[in-house]
Amino acid sequence: MRSIWNGAISFGLVSIPIKLVNATESHSISFRQIHTEDGGRIRYRKVCELEDREVSSAEIGKGWEDADGTIIPITDEDLSHLPLPTARTIEIVAFVPADRIDPLQMDAAYYLQAGGAPAAKPYTLLREALKRSHKVAIAKYALRGRERLGMLRVVGEAIAMHGLLWPDEVRAPEGVAPDTSVTVRDKELDLADALMDTLGEVDLDDLHDEYREAVEEVVAAKAAGEAPPEAPSAPSSGKVLDLMAALEKSVRAAKQSRGEEPEQAASETETETEEAGEDTESGAEVRHLSQRRSARTAPKGTGGKKSTSTATAKKTTAAPRKSTSKTARSTQPAKKATASKSTAATKNTAATKTTAKKAAEKKTTAKGTTAKGTTKKSAAKKTTTARKRTA
């Protein structure tokens, strides 16, 4: 890289020879001025207004125009004897935290290249000191006919310098903010936060100049004798009537650009919310849950244990009383149905026991009758035998 300025960094009593190199380059497309009738180039010639002739660069010097129009010539020799220590030196005046520098003050950026082998040691010393202190150096230097303010910081293994505007060159933002009093609601802030989260972060290396690329396509098409590509229609930007609606639409658009399906998710969320609200109002969750449990526990009521209605009532009492009066009304039919089932089961059990007792009694009676018959037959036999013996 070609240097644009040679000098030294003044770090206390340490002098570091350096070369100033541009850290940025412009990729913008520049056009030439032409004559629209024949396409001829439009050129500017430097003409002396006194002699009315074109002059060369070697004949051109500098001059200061006074208030009355008088021109005072200034030569390079005059500027070389300026009584300033920053004429060929970047003089470090302070070290401050990086957040003390307002980005509005930042101007052009340069790399400071070490000027030969003797500069390697002090250059590395300053770089490592800046790294360890987590600070930046504030410096003054002279460039292109004026003294400037600069900020030195570490970029990789090099030292970079940002030109800074003087504090009096930064204008105050007077009359820029709205004069009217505006109240921002929490819901609007929440939507703005959601939009920021959806947009997320970005790698600056992925960003590129789309306008320059479009201009290059137009130039290439014209050079090939083809029709230039048509520009896409610009989105209509009307007046914002509903800020909330605009924010919600922005969030959906941002999610769609990232391959998500915000409308489907939003509709599902709204449906779930509405269903949850309806269930809460009608008490459907409590009613369905108690009916399923009653159906499973109904057979256990026939064993002579606690009835299902009592158990259900205890569970209902132990649960948090979140249901409304509608819930209480809706659960009463379920309780009555459960109680009816348990009562019917109890009656069936009693009937079964009664039938069993009657059957047992019949068997006992039958046995008694049979025993009596047998006894009578035995007695008759004995009497007949005795009579035969007597005869």
C-alpha positions in Angstrom: 0.0 0.0 0.0 1.2 3.4 -0.9 1.8 5.8 2.0 0.3 9.3 1.9 2.2 10.9 4.7 5.5 10.2 6.5 6.2 11.2 10.1 6.6 9.8 13.6 4.5 9.0 16.6 5.5 11.0 19.7 4.9 8.8 22.8 6.5 10.8 25.6 10.2 10.8 24.8 9.8 7.8 22.5 9.6 8.6 18.8 8.3 5.9 16.4 8.9 6.4 12.7 5.7 5.6 10.8 4.0 5.9 7.4 0.4 6.8 7.0 -1.6 4.5 4.8 -5.3 4.7 3.8 -7.3 2.0 5.6 -10.4 2.3 3.4 -11.1 2.4 -0.3 -14.1 3.5 -2.3 -15.9 1.1 -4.6 -18.4 3.5 -5.9 -19.0 3.9 -9.6 -18.0 7.3 -11.0 -19.4 8.7 -14.2 -17.9 11.2 -16.7 -19.6 14.2 -18.0 -20.4 14.1 -21.7 -22.0 16.2 -24.3 -25.5 14.7 -24.8 -25.6 15.5 -28.5 -22.4 13.8 -29.7 -21.1 12.0 -26.5 -18.0 14.1 -26.3 -16.2 14.4 -23.0 -16.6 17.5 -21.0 -13.3 18.6 -19.6 -12.2 21.4 -17.2 -9.2 23.4 -18.0 -7.3 25.5 -15.5 -7.1 29.0 -17.0 -5.5 32.1 -15.6 -8.1 34.8 -15.6 -5.6 37.5 -16.0 -3.8 36.1 -19.1 -6.8 34.1 -20.3 -4.7 31.0 -21.1 -4.5 27.5 -19.8 -1.7 26.9 -17.2 0.0 23.7 -16.1 0.1 22.2 -12.6 3.7 23.3 -12.1 2.6 26.9 -12.5 -0.2 26.6 -9.8 0.4 27.6 -6.2 -1.6 28.4 -3.0 -3.1 31.6 -1.9 -5.3 33.0 0.9 -8.2 35.2 -0.1 -8.8 38.0 2.3 -12.1 39.5 3.1 -11.7 42.3 0.6 -10.8 39.8 -2.2 -7.1 40.3 -2.0 -5.1 37.1 -2.6 -2.1 36.5 -0.3 0.4 33.9 -1.7 1.4 31.0 0.6 4.3 28.8 -0.5 5.3 25.3 0.7 8.4 26.8 2.3 6.1 29.1 4.4 4.2 26.0 5.6 7.3 24.0 6.3 8.3 26.5 9.0 5.1 26.3 10.9 5.8 26.7 14.7 3.8 23.5 15.5 5.1 20.2 16.9 2.5 18.3 14.9 3.8 19.4 11.5 5.4 15.9 10.9 4.5 14.2 14.2 1.4 12.4 15.5 1.6 13.7 19.1 -0.2 11.6 21.7 -1.8 13.8 24.3 -3.9 11.4 26.4 -5.3 7.8 26.8 -9.0 7.4 27.4 -11.6 4.6 27.3 -13.0 3.9 23.9 -16.6 4.7 24.9 -15.5 8.3 25.6 -15.3 8.9 21.9 -18.6 10.0 20.2 -19.0 8.1 16.9 -20.2 11.4 15.4 -16.6 12.7 15.6 -15.1 9.8 13.6 -13.8 10.7 10.2 -11.3 9.0 7.8 -9.4 5.9 8.9 -5.7 5.2 8.4 -3.2 2.4 9.2 0.1 3.4 10.8 2.9 1.4 9.2 6.2 1.0 11.1 8.9 2.9 9.3 11.7 0.3 9.0 13.5 -2.0 11.5 14.3 0.7 14.1 10.6 1.3 14.6 9.6 -2.3 15.3 10.4 -2.3 19.0 8.7 1.0 20.0 5.8 0.2 17.6 5.2 -3.2 19.3 5.5 -1.6 22.7 2.8 1.0 22.0 0.5 -1.7 20.5 0.8 -4.0 23.5 0.3 -1.1 25.9 -2.9 -0.2 24.2 -4.1 -3.8 24.3 -3.4 -4.3 28.0 -5.0 -1.0 29.1 -8.1 -1.4 26.9 -7.8 2.3 26.1 -7.3 4.4 23.0 -4.8 7.2 22.4 -5.9 10.7 21.6 -3.4 12.5 19.3 -2.9 15.7 17.2 -1.4 15.8 13.8 -1.2 18.0 10.7 -2.4 16.8 7.3 -3.5 18.5 4.1 -3.0 22.1 5.4 -4.7 21.8 8.8 -4.1 20.4 12.2 -6.4 17.5 13.0 -7.5 15.3 16.0 -7.0 11.5 15.9 -7.7 8.4 17.8 -5.2 5.5 17.8 -6.4 1.9 18.5 -5.3 -1.6 17.9 -6.7 -3.5 14.9 -5.3 -7.0 14.7 -1.5 -6.7 15.0 -1.5 -3.1 13.6 -2.2 0.3 15.0 -4.9 2.3 13.2 -5.7 6.0 13.5 -9.2 7.5 13.0 -9.4 11.1 12.2 -11.7 12.9 14.6 -13.6 16.1 14.1 -12.9 18.8 16.6 -15.7 19.1 19.3 -16.8 22.5 17.9 -17.3 20.9 14.4 -20.1 18.6 15.7 -23.4 20.2 15.6 -25.9 19.9 18.4 -29.2 18.1 17.5 -31.3 21.1 18.1 -34.8 21.1 16.5 -34.4 17.5 15.3 -36.5 15.6 17.9 -40.3 15.9 17.7 -41.6 19.0 19.5 -44.9 17.4 20.5 -45.3 15.3 23.6 -45.8 11.6 22.7 -46.7 8.7 25.1 -45.4 5.3 24.1 -47.4 2.4 25.6 -45.8 -0.8 27.0 -47.5 -3.0 24.3 -45.9 -0.9 21.6 -42.5 -1.2 23.3 -43.0 -5.0 23.6 -43.8 -5.2 19.9 -40.7 -3.1 19.1 -38.6 -5.5 21.2 -40.1 -8.4 19.4 -39.2 -6.9 16.1 -35.7 -6.2 17.2 -35.4 -9.8 18.4 -36.7 -11.2 15.2 -34.4 -9.1 13.1 -31.6 -10.2 15.4 -27.9 -9.7 14.7 -26.1 -9.7 11.4 -22.5 -10.3 10.2 -21.4 -7.1 8.6 -19.3 -9.1 6.1 -22.6 -10.4 4.6 -23.8 -6.9 3.7 -22.9 -5.5 0.3 -23.7 -2.5 -1.9 -26.8 -3.6 -3.9 -27.1 -0.3 -5.6 -23.6 -0.5 -7.0 -24.3 -4.1 -8.3 -27.5 -2.9 -10.0 -25.6 0.0 -11.7 -23.0 -2.5 -12.9 -25.7 -4.7 -14.4 -27.2 -1.7 -16.2 -23.7 -0.7 -17.6 -23.0 -4.3 -18.7 -26.4 -4.5 -20.4 -25.9 -1.2 -22.3 -22.4 -2.3 -23.3 -23.7 -5.5 -24.8 -26.5 -3.7 -26.6 -29.2 -5.2 -24.5 -32.1 -3.6 -22.7 -31.3 -2.7 -19.1 -33.0 -4.9 -16.5 -36.3 -3.5 -15.1 -36.2 -2.1 -11.6 -38.6 -3.8 -9.1 -41.6 -1.8 -8.1 -40.9 0.1 -4.9 -43.2 -0.8 -2.0 -45.9 1.8 -1.3 -45.1 3.8 1.9 -48.3 5.4 3.1 -49.0 7.2 6.3 -48.8 5.1 9.4 -52.3 5.2 10.9 -52.0 2.3 13.4 -48.6 1.9 15.0 -49.5 -1.4 16.6 -50.7 -2.9 13.3 -47.5 -1.7 11.6 -45.3 -3.3 14.2 -47.2 -6.6 14.1 -46.9 -6.6 10.3 -43.2 -5.8 10.5 -42.7 -8.8 12.9 -44.5 -11.1 10.6 -42.6 -9.9 7.6 -39.3 -10.3 9.4 -40.1 -13.9 10.4 -41.2 -14.7 6.8 -37.8 -13.3 5.5 -36.1 -15.8 7.8 -38.1 -18.8 6.6 -40.5 -18.9 9.5 -44.3 -19.1 9.4 -45.5 -16.4 11.7 -49.1 -16.3 10.5 -49.7 -20.0 11.1 -47.9 -19.8 14.5 -49.9 -16.6 15.4 -53.2 -18.2 14.4 -52.4 -21.3 16.4 -51.5 -19.2 19.4 -54.6 -17.2 19.1 -56.7 -20.3 18.8 -55.1 -21.9 21.8 -55.6 -18.7 23.8 -59.3 -18.5 22.8 -59.9 -22.2 23.6 -58.2 -21.7 26.9 -60.4 -18.7 27.7 -63.6 -20.6 26.7 -62.6 -23.6 28.9 -61.9 -21.4 31.8 -65.2 -19.6 31.5 -67.4 -22.7 31.1 -65.4 -24.9 33.5 -65.1 -27.7 30.8 -61.7 -28.9 32.0 -62.9 -29.7 35.6 -66.1 -31.3 34.4 -64.4 -33.7 31.8 -61.7 -34.6 34.3 -64.2 -35.6 37.1 -66.3 -37.6 34.7 -63.4 -39.7 33.4 -62.3 -40.4 37.0 -65.8 -41.3 38.1 -66.2 -43.8 35.2 -63.0 -45.6 36.2 -63.7 -45.7 40.0 -67.4 -46.7 39.8 -66.8 -50.5 40.0 -64.8 -50.0 43.2 -67.9 -48.7 45.0 -69.5 -52.2 45.1 -66.9 -53.6 47.4 -68.4 -51.9 50.4 -65.7 -49.1 50.4 -66.2 -45.4 50.3 -68.6 -44.4 47.5 -67.3 -42.7 44.4 -69.4 -39.7 45.0 -67.7 -39.1 48.4 -64.2 -39.5 46.9 -65.0 -37.2 44.0 -66.4 -34.6 46.4 -63.2 -34.7 48.4 -61.0 -34.3 45.3 -63.2 -31.4 44.2 -62.9 -29.8 47.6 -59.1 -30.3 47.7 -58.6 -28.7 44.3 -58.0 -24.9 44.1 -61.3 -23.1 43.8 -60.6 -21.5 40.5 -63.9 -22.4 38.8 -66.8 -20.0 38.6 -70.4 -20.4 39.5 -70.9 -21.9 36.1 -68.3 -24.6 36.9 -70.1 -25.5 40.1 -73.4 -25.8 38.3 -71.8 -27.9 35.6 -70.2 -30.3 38.1 -73.5 -30.9 40.0 -74.9 -33.2 37.2 -71.7 -35.2 37.2 -71.9 -35.6 41.0 -75.5 -36.7 40.8 -74.8 -39.2 38.0 -71.9 -40.6 40.0 -74.0 -40.9 43.2 -76.8 -42.5 41.2 -74.4 -45.1 39.8 -73.0 -45.8 43.3 -76.6 -46.2 44.7 -77.6 -48.5 42.0 -74.5 -50.6 42.6 -75.3 -50.7 46.3 -78.9 -51.9 45.6 -77.7 -54.6 43.3 -75.3 -55.8 46.0 -78.1 -55.9 48.6 -80.4 -57.8 46.2 -77.6 -60.3 45.5 -77.0 -60.9 49.2 -80.8 -61.4 49.9 -81.1 -63.9 47.1 -78.1 -65.8 48.5 -79.6 -65.9 51.9 -82.9 -67.3 50.6 -81.1 -70.0 48.6 -79.2 -71.0 51.7 -82.4 -71.2 53.7 -84.0 -73.4 51.1 -81.1 -75.7 51.1 -81.1 -75.9 54.9 -84.9 -76.7 54.9 -84.5 -79.3 52.2 -81.7 -80.9 54.2 -83.9 -80.9 57.4 -86.8 -82.4 55.6 -84.6 -85.1 54.1 -83.1 -85.9 57.5 -86.6 -86.2 59.1 -87.8 -88.5 56.3 -84.8 -90.7 56.8 -85.3 -90.8 60.6 -89.0 -91.8 60.1 -88.0 -94.5 57.7 -85.4 -95.9 60.1 -88.0 -96.0 62.9 -90.6 -97.8 60.8 -88.0 -100.4 59.8 -87.1 -101.0 63.4 -90.8 -101.4 64.4 -91.4 -103.9 61.7 -88.4 -105.9 62.6 -89.4 -106.0 66.3 -92.9 -107.2 65.3 -91.5 -110.0 63.2 -89.4 -111.2 66.1 -92.3 -111.2 68.5 -94.5 -113.2 66.1 
